[in-house]
Amino acid sequence: MNRIYVDNAATTPVRKEVVDKMLPYYTEFYGNPSAVYAEGQQTKKALDEARETIAGILNCQPKEIFFTGSGTEADNWAIIGAAYANKAKGNHIITSAIEHHAVLHACDYLEKRGFEVTKLPVDEYGIVNPEDLKNALKDNTVLITIMTANNEIGTIQPIKELCAIAKEKGILFHTDAVQATGHIKLDIKDLNVDMLSISGHKFNAPKGVGVLYIKTGTRVHNYMHGGGQERNRRAGTENVAGVIGMAEALRLADIELEEKNKYLTNLRDYFIDTVSKKIPYCRLNGHRTNRLPGNINFSFQYIEGESLLLMLDIKGISASSGSACTSGALDPSHVLLAIGLPHEIAHGSLRISIDSQNTKEEMDYIIDSLVTIVQRLRDMSPLYEEVLKGDK
Ligand SMILES: *Cc1c(COP(=O)(O)O)cnc(C)c1O
């Protein structure tokens, strides 16, 4: 059997149609878009068209779209740039406990430099309570950054409602929409956010290209310093082919969004229901319905997530665990701890993130493999032996 890739929240394959659109911009139309001669103007025009496509889909103005080198860069630019640009007004930043490290570590960076950071708690499903945001506001709050959808447990935040609280007080609102873009419908005007981050490789475009949307009039310092690209806001020669691929991938994703989401929601729910029935002592992490169509996250008691991943890998399955291995020590995921899981349960977690290339047959194969592997790992666990004895 071929390998089964179910780690689409980590990255996605680039679509063939997207590659076809990109290729001429490597070999044929290679002019630097900042150049005045014909070749430069040609690529500049292509860049502007990509900008228009993206702005049209997200419902903002093309001049509010700034191309970056990644989702991480967009997050850092938004947070660090807005914090310093509004320092005279205050130094308090509010975020959530379950953000991606691109946001959390940017906030940590600011905290070490005299800013004050509040990390809002989330409920058992990973949802930020708007009341908690209201209560956290202070006279010196200048920026709120809360993600649209979580990369580990798929929880979708009430961004429009959270943003309205910020707007009432004239506080800037940024959202990391990297997991949401191309996967759920996003309308920037409707959300009313000031800044929003995107990354191409999470929706079948290449790695190394992203967007920061900045609403006209928003005070944000530049993050990259150099040439006058992106209307003097983001220095560095644009990744022309990458940007063109990102626009095409977003265009296709937008057209197919509804149909694909029906398909993925069905697969996801089938997987969740079957695993919940077949494997004892398991827990679905995140909300049952208010989650990304492609996200599945389970904790299995009495096993180690890392062992589970290795054994799945042997069976040809590429998935992800909640725990990240940092400097030799296994730290359980900050997201799973924030939703209230004890360390030992957070350690036995598995994220399956599916996309349109995945099939029901693959889900069945993964479920069968999981049943066998979880049982085998539990059979080796002295803790589980105790539990079985206790049950009898
Ligand atoms: C992947 C991801 C990022 C980082 O994007 P890169 O383009 O890989 O730097 C940021 N936030 C979230 C929620 C992500 O899933």
The ligand as a Gaussian input file, in Angstrom:
#p B3LYP/6-31G(d) Opt

LIG

0 1
 C        1.845000      26.863000       9.962000
 C        1.341000      27.937000      10.832000
 C        2.051000      29.133000      10.995000
 C        3.397000      29.367000      10.381000
 O        3.349000      29.496000       8.981000
 P        4.702000      29.236000       8.155000
 O        4.358000      29.702000       6.778000
 O        4.966000      27.760000       8.211000
 O        5.769000      30.035000       8.769000
 C        1.511000      30.106000      11.795000
 N        0.327000      29.932000      12.408000
 C       -0.390000      28.805000      12.265000
 C       -1.696000      28.671000      12.950000
 C        0.100000      27.762000      11.475000
 O       -0.601000      26.639000      11.359000

